[in-house]
């Protein structure tokens, strides 16, 4: 292995590990979204059923069908978490902790989140690093993009919660990378299979990912279209088999739970989320320009307000298109789709959230432009990029350390809630549990790892800050040796 390649792998591995440790440093506690998924996970492992009747009182995110309750979410995240949680249950038993106790359930929710959300998102950061190199960024630019993805965007929050947005974003980035590899020639079937599996699993995890997944499938085919029919058919077969396998999983779940192939969101109680039945198709109408602007720049849910460095990511995708037109168009189109989708939804503020979480899956692709922006920037503009990135990192860390589930009614929750709570040292403010109230009592809410070792207030972030100080120092040393 060449020295430069070894240095790249050192950097990517270091940043991937630091990203993963960042995601698992914060445990965000309960809420309707994560509780709905965790209820399904517990139902599968403890009761061997898809019905969440025994747990449903901790969430309103639930479907009701023939007298039984089910999670209203697509099942991909839970199915990915099942093997990790099954192993964790056995480990807990060895450690003499009852996995069905409150303590065991608490540990299980933490492990499931770490393995099925945090780990794939950290691997997406590694993937982003190498994509950056491929598209013309140097090692510093690729590292910059990876660090921003991990701790300078709302992805830090989404990867610390048992939500699906981070996993979907990781799957879409994996599918994008596999489609890009098809342009190199060789092993077309296997790279196409990877596209089908990754893009397909994104849809199994969140229904709105389907158009983005379809676009990636088309992109994979276009990568080899000029090489003749034999190669094209290999790609069609690979993508088709991967996507079909994922479709079988999704439709089997829907049929087993509801006896049909309709999305689980179709089975709300009439009094729950009535707008889903009364406004367009499941709450979707058409993109509203005012919502679109607020999703970009608004103080309540604006992505570029929460993470201003991502503006450079948009510019970077524009520059990327001058040399790599196809990949830039696909990445930009997926980002545009998510913005338009969110602006079309009646519940566009997405409940309790940091930033526009319905757009969250496109954040890794937006970060793809950061490496390009770094490569094109002068020394002065790199200083500006670093300053804006520092602001973005501070905002993300401030929110995640206090509470990522920000009120929908507040027109500027970062200013009115996160800022004063942070400087007052009010860490891990969410006291809601992922367990039933009867199980958890007043405990089992949010925490960070610093608190577990006895640190309090802002001091509990000391290990997190120290870790990234060491990581940045090591990154600098590796870059100097190149």
Secondary structure, DSSP 8 states (H G I E B T S, - for coil): --HHHHHHHHHHHHHHHHHHHHHHHEE----HHHHHHHHHHHIIIIISSS--TTTGGG-S-EEEETTEEEE-S-SHHHHHHHHHHHHHHHHHHHTT--TTSHHHHHHHHHHHHIIIIIHHHHHHHHHHHHHHHHTT--HHHHHHHHHHHHHSSTHHHHTTTT-SHHHHHHHHHHHHHHHHHGGG-S-HHHHHHHHHHHHHHHHHH-GGGHHHHHHHHHHHHHHHGGG-HHHHHHHHHHHHHHHHHHHHHHHHHHHHHHSSSS-GGGG--TTSSTHHHHSTBTTB----HHHHHHHHH-TTT-HHHH-TTHHHHHHHHHHHTTT-HHHHHHHHHHHHHHHHHHHHBTTTT-SS-SS-GGGGGGHHHHHHHHHHHHHH--HHHHHHHHHHHHHHHHHHHHHHHH-S---SS-TTHIIIIIHHHHHTT--S-----SS-HHHHTT----EEHHHHTT--GGGGGHHHHHHHHHHHHHHHHHHHH-
